[in-house]
Amino acid sequence: MLLAYFLLWVILKDSKKYFDKIFDHIDVWQIALKRIEFVLRLVSLANRINP
């Protein structure tokens, strides 16, 4: 995964616009994963309280 982003950076390093877009997508995925993790924790907590 990181290797793919590195290769993209090497290919597109002249275009800062594309480089910034890639990092925007990384941020979006990190936020999405944190939200999913939060929901899963709530679900597991609810399952413990009310099995």
CHARMM-style PDB file with segment names, atoms N, HN, CA, C and O in Angstrom:
ATOM      1  N   MET     1       0.839  -1.205   0.000  1.00  0.00      PROA
ATOM      2  CA  MET     1       0.000   0.000   0.000  1.00  0.00      PROA
ATOM      3  C   MET     1       0.877   1.260   0.000  1.00  0.00      PROA
ATOM      4  O   MET     1       0.741   2.123  -0.867  1.00  0.00      PROA
ATOM      5  N   LEU     2       1.773   1.348   0.980  1.00  0.00      PROA
ATOM      6  HN  LEU     2       1.884   0.646   1.684  1.00  0.00      PROA
ATOM      7  CA  LEU     2       2.671   2.511   1.029  1.00  0.00      PROA
ATOM      8  C   LEU     2       3.565   2.560  -0.201  1.00  0.00      PROA
ATOM      9  O   LEU     2       3.871   3.635  -0.715  1.00  0.00      PROA
ATOM     10  N   LEU     3       3.985   1.381  -0.669  1.00  0.00      PROA
ATOM     11  HN  LEU     3       3.736   0.508  -0.251  1.00  0.00      PROA
ATOM     12  CA  LEU     3       4.814   1.330  -1.867  1.00  0.00      PROA
ATOM     13  C   LEU     3       4.069   1.908  -3.063  1.00  0.00      PROA
ATOM     14  O   LEU     3       4.647   2.628  -3.877  1.00  0.00      PROA
ATOM     15  N   ALA     4       2.775   1.586  -3.160  1.00  0.00      PROA
ATOM     16  HN  ALA     4       2.306   1.001  -2.498  1.00  0.00      PROA
ATOM     17  CA  ALA     4       1.965   2.119  -4.263  1.00  0.00      PROA
ATOM     18  C   ALA     4       1.908   3.643  -4.184  1.00  0.00      PROA
ATOM     19  O   ALA     4       2.040   4.323  -5.202  1.00  0.00      PROA
ATOM     20  N   TYR     5       1.710   4.187  -2.967  1.00  0.00      PROA
ATOM     21  HN  TYR     5       1.602   3.635  -2.140  1.00  0.00      PROA
ATOM     22  CA  TYR     5       1.675   5.648  -2.827  1.00  0.00      PROA
ATOM     23  C   TYR     5       3.034   6.262  -3.152  1.00  0.00      PROA
ATOM     24  O   TYR     5       3.106   7.339  -3.743  1.00  0.00      PROA
ATOM     25  N   PHE     6       4.113   5.575  -2.766  1.00  0.00      PROA
ATOM     26  HN  PHE     6       4.054   4.699  -2.286  1.00  0.00      PROA
ATOM     27  CA  PHE     6       5.449   6.080  -3.075  1.00  0.00      PROA
ATOM     28  C   PHE     6       5.677   6.118  -4.580  1.00  0.00      PROA
ATOM     29  O   PHE     6       6.216   7.091  -5.108  1.00  0.00      PROA
ATOM     30  N   LEU     7       5.261   5.046  -5.275  1.00  0.00      PROA
ATOM     31  HN  LEU     7       4.824   4.256  -4.846  1.00  0.00      PROA
ATOM     32  CA  LEU     7       5.410   5.017  -6.729  1.00  0.00      PROA
ATOM     33  C   LEU     7       4.585   6.115  -7.375  1.00  0.00      PROA
ATOM     34  O   LEU     7       5.040   6.768  -8.314  1.00  0.00      PROA
ATOM     35  N   LEU     8       3.361   6.322  -6.869  1.00  0.00      PROA
ATOM     36  HN  LEU     8       2.992   5.792  -6.106  1.00  0.00      PROA
ATOM     37  CA  LEU     8       2.529   7.415  -7.392  1.00  0.00      PROA
ATOM     38  C   LEU     8       3.227   8.754  -7.180  1.00  0.00      PROA
ATOM     39  O   LEU     8       3.212   9.615  -8.061  1.00  0.00      PROA
ATOM     40  N   TRP     9       3.845   8.927  -5.998  1.00  0.00      PROA
ATOM     41  HN  TRP     9       3.857   8.228  -5.283  1.00  0.00      PROA
ATOM     42  CA  TRP     9       4.535  10.183  -5.713  1.00  0.00      PROA
ATOM     43  C   TRP     9       5.695  10.380  -6.688  1.00  0.00      PROA
ATOM     44  O   TRP     9       5.896  11.479  -7.205  1.00  0.00      PROA
ATOM     45  N   VAL    10       6.458   9.311  -6.938  1.00  0.00      PROA
ATOM     46  HN  VAL    10       6.294   8.418  -6.518  1.00  0.00      PROA
ATOM     47  CA  VAL    10       7.581   9.414  -7.874  1.00  0.00      PROA
ATOM     48  C   VAL    10       7.085   9.810  -9.261  1.00  0.00      PROA
ATOM     49  O   VAL    10       7.693  10.637  -9.940  1.00  0.00      PROA
ATOM     50  N   ILE    11       5.949   9.194  -9.679  1.00  0.00      PROA
ATOM     51  HN  ILE    11       5.455   8.522  -9.127  1.00  0.00      PROA
ATOM     52  CA  ILE    11       5.411   9.496 -11.005  1.00  0.00      PROA
ATOM     53  C   ILE    11       4.865  10.930 -11.064  1.00  0.00      PROA
ATOM     54  O   ILE    11       5.043  11.630 -12.060  1.00  0.00      PROA
ATOM     55  N   LEU    12       4.203  11.353  -9.988  1.00  0.00      PROA
ATOM     56  HN  LEU    12       4.059  10.784  -9.178  1.00  0.00      PROA
ATOM     57  CA  LEU    12       3.459  12.612 -10.023  1.00  0.00      PROA
ATOM     58  C   LEU    12       4.107  13.730  -9.205  1.00  0.00      PROA
ATOM     59  O   LEU    12       3.462  14.738  -8.918  1.00  0.00      PROA
ATOM     60  N   LYS    13       5.388  13.558  -8.826  1.00  0.00      PROA
ATOM     61  HN  LYS    13       5.912  12.739  -9.060  1.00  0.00      PROA
ATOM     62  CA  LYS    13       5.972  14.535  -7.898  1.00  0.00      PROA
ATOM     63  C   LYS    13       6.073  15.937  -8.500  1.00  0.00      PROA
ATOM     64  O   LYS    13       6.243  16.912  -7.768  1.00  0.00      PROA
ATOM     65  N   ASP    14       5.972  16.046  -9.815  1.00  0.00      PROA
ATOM     66  HN  ASP    14       5.834  15.254 -10.409  1.00  0.00      PROA
ATOM     67  CA  ASP    14       5.952  17.373 -10.428  1.00  0.00      PROA
ATOM     68  C   ASP    14       4.594  18.054 -10.252  1.00  0.00      PROA
ATOM     69  O   ASP    14       4.488  19.278 -10.340  1.00  0.00      PROA
ATOM     70  N   SER    15       3.563  17.255 -10.003  1.00  0.00      PROA
ATOM     71  HN  SER    15       3.649  16.261  -9.931  1.00  0.00      PROA
ATOM     72  CA  SER    15       2.212  17.817  -9.858  1.00  0.00      PROA
ATOM     73  C   SER    15       1.808  17.778  -8.389  1.00  0.00      PROA
ATOM     74  O   SER    15       1.310  16.765  -7.897  1.00  0.00      PROA
ATOM     75  N   LYS    16       2.027  18.888  -7.699  1.00  0.00      PROA
ATOM     76  HN  LYS    16       2.431  19.711  -8.099  1.00  0.00      PROA
ATOM     77  CA  LYS    16       1.701  18.931  -6.280  1.00  0.00      PROA
ATOM     78  C   LYS    16       0.208  18.733  -6.045  1.00  0.00      PROA
ATOM     79  O   LYS    16      -0.197  18.219  -5.001  1.00  0.00      PROA
ATOM     80  N   LYS    17      -0.611  19.139  -7.014  1.00  0.00      PROA
ATOM     81  HN  LYS    17      -0.283  19.557  -7.862  1.00  0.00      PROA
ATOM     82  CA  LYS    17      -2.064  18.996  -6.900  1.00  0.00      PROA
ATOM     83  C   LYS    17      -2.465  17.536  -6.671  1.00  0.00      PROA
ATOM     84  O   LYS    17      -3.264  17.235  -5.784  1.00  0.00      PROA
ATOM     85  N   TYR    18      -1.902  16.634  -7.481  1.00  0.00      PROA
ATOM     86  HN  TYR    18      -1.253  16.878  -8.202  1.00  0.00      PROA
ATOM     87  CA  TYR    18      -2.219  15.213  -7.336  1.00  0.00      PROA
ATOM     88  C   TYR    18      -1.680  14.669  -6.016  1.00  0.00      PROA
ATOM     89  O   TYR    18      -2.332  13.866  -5.349  1.00  0.00      PROA
ATOM     90  N   PHE    19      -0.474  15.121  -5.648  1.00  0.00      PROA
ATOM     91  HN  PHE    19       0.056  15.774  -6.190  1.00  0.00      PROA
ATOM     92  CA  PHE    19       0.136  14.680  -4.400  1.00  0.00      PROA
ATOM     93  C   PHE    19      -0.770  15.034  -3.213  1.00  0.00      PROA
ATOM     94  O   PHE    19      -0.993  14.212  -2.324  1.00  0.00      PROA
ATOM     95  N   ASP    20      -1.285  16.266  -3.212  1.00  0.00      PROA
ATOM     96  HN  ASP    20      -1.104  16.934  -3.934  1.00  0.00      PROA
ATOM     97  CA  ASP    20      -2.185  16.691  -2.139  1.00  0.00      PROA
ATOM     98  C   ASP    20      -3.465  15.860  -2.143  1.00  0.00      PROA
ATOM     99  O   ASP    20      -3.979  15.515  -1.079  1.00  0.00      PROA
ATOM    100  N   LYS    21      -3.985  15.536  -3.329  1.00  0.00      PROA
ATOM    101  HN  LYS    21      -3.567  15.816  -4.193  1.00  0.00      PROA
ATOM    102  CA  LYS    21      -5.200  14.719  -3.413  1.00  0.00      PROA
ATOM    103  C   LYS    21      -4.988  13.359  -2.758  1.00  0.00      PROA
ATOM    104  O   LYS    21      -5.861  12.878  -2.037  1.00  0.00      PROA
ATOM    105  N   ILE    22      -3.837  12.735  -3.003  1.00  0.00      PROA
ATOM    106  HN  ILE    22      -3.128  13.126  -3.589  1.00  0.00      PROA
ATOM    107  CA  ILE    22      -3.542  11.427  -2.411  1.00  0.00      PROA
ATOM    108  C   ILE    22      -3.597  11.537  -0.884  1.00  0.00      PROA
ATOM    109  O   ILE    22      -4.191  10.690  -0.218  1.00  0.00      PROA
ATOM    110  N   PHE    23      -2.975  12.584  -0.337  1.00  0.00      PROA
ATOM    111  HN  PHE    23      -2.492  13.272  -0.879  1.00  0.00      PROA
ATOM    112  CA  PHE    23      -2.967  12.708   1.115  1.00  0.00      PROA
ATOM    113  C   PHE    23      -4.346  13.043   1.664  1.00  0.00      PROA
ATOM    114  O   PHE    23      -4.677  12.639   2.779  1.00  0.00      PROA
ATOM    115  N   ASP    24      -5.157  13.773   0.903  1.00  0.00      PROA
ATOM    116  HN  ASP    24      -4.888  14.100  -0.003  1.00  0.00      PROA
ATOM    117  CA  ASP    24      -6.546  13.995   1.317  1.00  0.00      PROA
ATOM    118  C   ASP    24      -7.265  12.659   1.445  1.00  0.00      PROA
ATOM    119  O   ASP    24      -8.007  12.443   2.403  1.00  0.00      PROA
ATOM    120  N   HSD    25      -7.052  11.759   0.483  1.00  0.00      PROA
ATOM    121  HN  HSD    25      -6.449  11.935  -0.296  1.00  0.00      PROA
ATOM    122  CA  HSD    25      -7.702  10.454   0.534  1.00  0.00      PROA
ATOM    123  C   HSD    25      -7.221   9.649   1.738  1.00  0.00      PROA
ATOM    124  O   HSD    25      -8.017   8.956   2.371  1.00  0.00      PROA
ATOM    125  N   ILE    26      -5.936   9.731   2.061  1.00  0.00      PROA
ATOM    126  HN  ILE    26      -5.290  10.294   1.546  1.00  0.00      PROA
ATOM    127  CA  ILE    26      -5.424   9.021   3.240  1.00  0.00      PROA
ATOM    128  C   ILE    26      -6.146   9.530   4.486  1.00  0.00      PROA
ATOM    129  O   ILE    26      -6.574   8.730   5.318  1.00  0.00      PROA
ATOM    130  N   ASP    27      -6.287  10.853   4.627  1.00  0.00      PROA
ATOM    131  HN  ASP    27      -5.939  11.503   3.952  1.00  0.00      PROA
ATOM    132  CA  ASP    27      -6.973  11.423   5.788  1.00  0.00      PROA
ATOM    133  C   ASP    27      -8.410  10.930   5.855  1.00  0.00      PROA
ATOM    134  O   ASP    27      -8.894  10.572   6.929  1.00  0.00      PROA
ATOM    135  N   VAL    28      -9.094  10.909   4.717  1.00  0.00      PROA
ATOM    136  HN  VAL    28      -8.701  11.200   3.845  1.00  0.00      PROA
ATOM    137  CA  VAL    28     -10.478  10.448   4.680  1.00  0.00      PROA
ATOM    138  C   VAL    28     -10.577   9.003   5.154  1.00  0.00      PROA
ATOM    139  O   VAL    28     -11.471   8.666   5.931  1.00  0.00      PROA
ATOM    140  N   TRP    29      -9.673   8.150   4.697  1.00  0.00      PROA
ATOM    141  HN  TRP    29      -8.947   8.423   4.066  1.00  0.00      PROA
ATOM    142  CA  TRP    29      -9.698   6.748   5.108  1.00  0.00      PROA
ATOM    143  C   TRP    29      -9.411   6.600   6.584  1.00  0.00      PROA
ATOM    144  O   TRP    29     -10.037   5.775   7.249  1.00  0.00      PROA
ATOM    145  N   GLN    30      -8.469   7.386   7.127  1.00  0.00      PROA
ATOM    146  HN  GLN    30      -7.960   8.057   6.587  1.00  0.00      PROA
ATOM    147  CA  GLN    30      -8.165   7.292   8.556  1.00  0.00      PROA
ATOM    148  C   GLN    30      -9.377   7.680   9.392  1.00  0.00      PROA
ATOM    149  O   GLN    30      -9.682   7.028  10.390  1.00  0.00      PROA
ATOM    150  N   ILE    31     -10.079   8.756   8.979  1.00  0.00      PROA
ATOM    151  HN  ILE    31      -9.831   9.286   8.168  1.00  0.00      PROA
ATOM    152  CA  ILE    31     -11.277   9.184   9.703  1.00  0.00      PROA
ATOM    153  C   ILE    31     -12.351   8.100   9.626  1.00  0.00      PROA
ATOM    154  O   ILE    31     -12.990   7.777  10.627  1.00  0.00      PROA
ATOM    155  N   ALA    32     -12.542   7.544   8.434  1.00  0.00      PROA
ATOM    156  HN  ALA    32     -12.023   7.806   7.621  1.00  0.00      PROA
ATOM    157  CA  ALA    32     -13.547   6.490   8.249  1.00  0.00      PROA
ATOM    158  C   ALA    32     -13.224   5.277   9.122  1.00  0.00      PROA
ATOM    159  O   ALA    32     -14.116   4.714   9.756  1.00  0.00      PROA
ATOM    160  N   LEU    33     -11.949   4.873   9.158  1.00  0.00      PROA
ATOM    161  HN  LEU    33     -11.224   5.330   8.643  1.00  0.00      PROA
ATOM    162  CA  LEU    33     -11.566   3.715   9.969  1.00  0.00      PROA
ATOM    163  C   LEU    33     -11.785   3.982  11.452  1.00  0.00      PROA
ATOM    164  O   LEU    33     -12.211   3.087  12.182  1.00  0.00      PROA
ATOM    165  N   LYS    34     -11.501   5.199  11.910  1.00  0.00      PROA
ATOM    166  HN  LYS    34     -11.155   5.926  11.318  1.00  0.00      PROA
ATOM    167  CA  LYS    34     -11.739   5.538  13.317  1.00  0.00      PROA
ATOM    168  C   LYS    34     -13.225   5.468  13.648  1.00  0.00      PROA
ATOM    169  O   LYS    34     -13.600   4.991  14.719  1.00  0.00      PROA
ATOM    170  N   ARG    35     -14.081   5.944  12.728  1.00  0.00      PROA
ATOM    171  HN  ARG    35     -13.777   6.332  11.858  1.00  0.00      PROA
ATOM    172  CA  ARG    35     -15.524   5.880  12.950  1.00  0.00      PROA
ATOM    173  C   ARG    35     -16.002   4.439  13.008  1.00  0.00      PROA
ATOM    174  O   ARG    35     -16.808   4.083  13.868  1.00  0.00      PROA
ATOM    175  N   ILE    36     -15.504   3.602  12.087  1.00  0.00      PROA
ATOM    176  HN  ILE    36     -14.849   3.892  11.389  1.00  0.00      PROA
ATOM    177  CA  ILE    36     -15.888   2.183  12.082  1.00  0.00      PROA
ATOM    178  C   ILE    36     -15.449   1.522  13.386  1.00  0.00      PROA
ATOM    179  O   ILE    36     -16.202   0.748  13.978  1.00  0.00      PROA
ATOM    180  N   GLU    37     -14.234   1.826  13.830  1.00  0.00      PROA
ATOM    181  HN  GLU    37     -13.623   2.454  13.349  1.00  0.00      PROA
ATOM    182  CA  GLU    37     -13.723   1.259  15.074  1.00  0.00      PROA
ATOM    183  C   GLU    37     -14.595   1.680  16.254  1.00  0.00      PROA
ATOM    184  O   GLU    37     -14.888   0.868  17.131  1.00  0.00      PROA
ATOM    185  N   PHE    38     -15.010   2.943  16.276  1.00  0.00      PROA
ATOM    186  HN  PHE    38     -14.772   3.602  15.563  1.00  0.00      PROA
ATOM    187  CA  PHE    38     -15.865   3.457  17.344  1.00  0.00      PROA
ATOM    188  C   PHE    38     -17.206   2.723  17.369  1.00  0.00      PROA
ATOM    189  O   PHE    38     -17.686   2.331  18.433  1.00  0.00      PROA
ATOM    190  N   VAL    39     -17.810   2.540  16.187  1.00  0.00      PROA
ATOM    191  HN  VAL    39     -17.420   2.858  15.323  1.00  0.00      PROA
ATOM    192  CA  VAL    39     -19.088   1.836  16.096  1.00  0.00      PROA
ATOM    193  C   VAL    39     -18.933   0.387  16.569  1.00  0.00      PROA
ATOM    194  O   VAL    39     -19.783  -0.124  17.299  1.00  0.00      PROA
ATOM    195  N   LEU    40     -17.844  -0.273  16.151  1.00  0.00      PROA
ATOM    196  HN  LEU    40     -17.154   0.143  15.558  1.00  0.00      PROA
ATOM    197  CA  LEU    40     -17.627  -1.656  16.581  1.00  0.00      PROA
ATOM    198  C   LEU    40     -17.457  -1.745  18.091  1.00  0.00      PROA
ATOM    199  O   LEU    40     -17.925  -2.703  18.707  1.00  0.00      PROA
ATOM    200  N   ARG    41     -16.801  -0.770  18.694  1.00  0.00      PROA
ATOM    201  HN  ARG    41     -16.421   0.008  18.194  1.00  0.00      PROA
ATOM    202  CA  ARG    41     -16.656  -0.769  20.155  1.00  0.00      PROA
ATOM    203  C   ARG    41     -18.008  -0.597  20.829  1.00  0.00      PROA
ATOM    204  O   ARG    41     -18.301  -1.269  21.818  1.00  0.00      PROA
ATOM    205  N   LEU    42     -18.834   0.302  20.298  1.00  0.00      PROA
ATOM    206  HN  LEU    42     -18.596   0.848  19.495  1.00  0.00      PROA
ATOM    207  CA  LEU    42     -20.172   0.480  20.855  1.00  0.00      PROA
ATOM    208  C   LEU    42     -20.982  -0.808  20.762  1.00  0.00      PROA
ATOM    209  O   LEU    42     -21.666  -1.192  21.711  1.00  0.00      PROA
ATOM    210  N   VAL    43     -20.897  -1.465  19.621  1.00  0.00      PROA
ATOM    211  HN  VAL    43     -20.341  -1.153  18.851  1.00  0.00      PROA
ATOM    212  CA  VAL    43     -21.639  -2.716  19.419  1.00  0.00      PROA
ATOM    213  C   VAL    43     -21.164  -3.785  20.391  1.00  0.00      PROA
ATOM    214  O   VAL    43     -21.983  -4.474  20.999  1.00  0.00      PROA
ATOM    215  N   SER    44     -19.859  -3.931  20.546  1.00  0.00      PROA
ATOM    216  HN  SER    44     -19.193  -3.371  20.052  1.00  0.00      PROA
ATOM    217  CA  SER    44     -19.339  -4.963  21.457  1.00  0.00      PROA
ATOM    218  C   SER    44     -19.707  -4.632  22.906  1.00  0.00      PROA
ATOM    219  O   SER    44     -19.996  -5.530  23.697  1.00  0.00      PROA
ATOM    220  N   LEU    45     -19.695  -3.349  23.249  1.00  0.00      PROA
ATOM    221  HN  LEU    45     -19.460  -2.619  22.607  1.00  0.00      PROA
ATOM    222  CA  LEU    45     -20.100  -2.940  24.598  1.00  0.00      PROA
ATOM    223  C   LEU    45     -21.572  -3.243  24.825  1.00  0.00      PROA
ATOM    224  O   LEU    45     -21.945  -3.754  25.881  1.00  0.00      PROA
ATOM    225  N   ALA    46     -22.410  -2.933  23.844  1.00  0.00      PROA
ATOM    226  HN  ALA    46     -22.107  -2.518  22.986  1.00  0.00      PROA
ATOM    227  CA  ALA    46     -23.838  -3.217  23.954  1.00  0.00      PROA
ATOM    228  C   ALA    46     -24.075  -4.724  24.074  1.00  0.00      PROA
ATOM    229  O   ALA    46     -24.960  -5.151  24.815  1.00  0.00      PROA
ATOM    230  N   ASN    47     -23.300  -5.524  23.361  1.00  0.00      PROA
ATOM    231  HN  ASN    47     -22.580  -5.176  22.759  1.00  0.00      PROA
ATOM    232  CA  ASN    47     -23.450  -6.975  23.437  1.00  0.00      PROA
ATOM    233  C   ASN    47     -23.073  -7.503  24.817  1.00  0.00      PROA
ATOM    234  O   ASN    47     -23.660  -8.471  25.299  1.00  0.00      PROA
ATOM    235  N   ARG    48     -22.092  -6.864  25.450  1.00  0.00      PROA
ATOM    236  HN  ARG    48     -21.615  -6.077  25.059  1.00  0.00      PROA
ATOM    237  CA  ARG    48     -21.700  -7.293  26.801  1.00  0.00      PROA
ATOM    238  C   ARG    48     -22.791  -6.934  27.810  1.00  0.00      PROA
ATOM    239  O   ARG    48     -23.102  -7.721  28.705  1.00  0.00      PROA
ATOM    240  N   ILE    49     -23.364  -5.750  27.660  1.00  0.00      PROA
ATOM    241  HN  ILE    49     -23.112  -5.110  26.934  1.00  0.00      PROA
ATOM    242  CA  ILE    49     -24.389  -5.296  28.604  1.00  0.00      PROA
ATOM    243  C   ILE    49     -25.678  -6.102  28.423  1.00  0.00      PROA
ATOM    244  O   ILE    49     -26.300  -6.525  29.397  1.00  0.00      PROA
ATOM    245  N   ASN    50     -26.068  -6.308  27.158  1.00  0.00      PROA
ATOM    246  HN  ASN    50     -25.563  -5.964  26.366  1.00  0.00      PROA
ATOM    247  CA  ASN    50     -27.338  -6.971  26.857  1.00  0.00      PROA
ATOM    248  C   ASN    50     -27.110  -8.100  25.848  1.00  0.00      PROA
ATOM    249  O   ASN    50     -27.352  -7.931  24.653  1.00  0.00      PROA
ATOM    250  N   PRO    51     -26.644  -9.249  26.339  1.00  0.00      PROA
ATOM    251  CA  PRO    51     -26.293 -10.334  25.406  1.00  0.00      PROA
ATOM    252  C   PRO    51     -27.526 -10.986  24.766  1.00  0.00      PROA
ATOM    253  OT1 PRO    51     -27.389 -11.910  23.963  1.00  0.00      PROA
TER     254      PRO     51
END
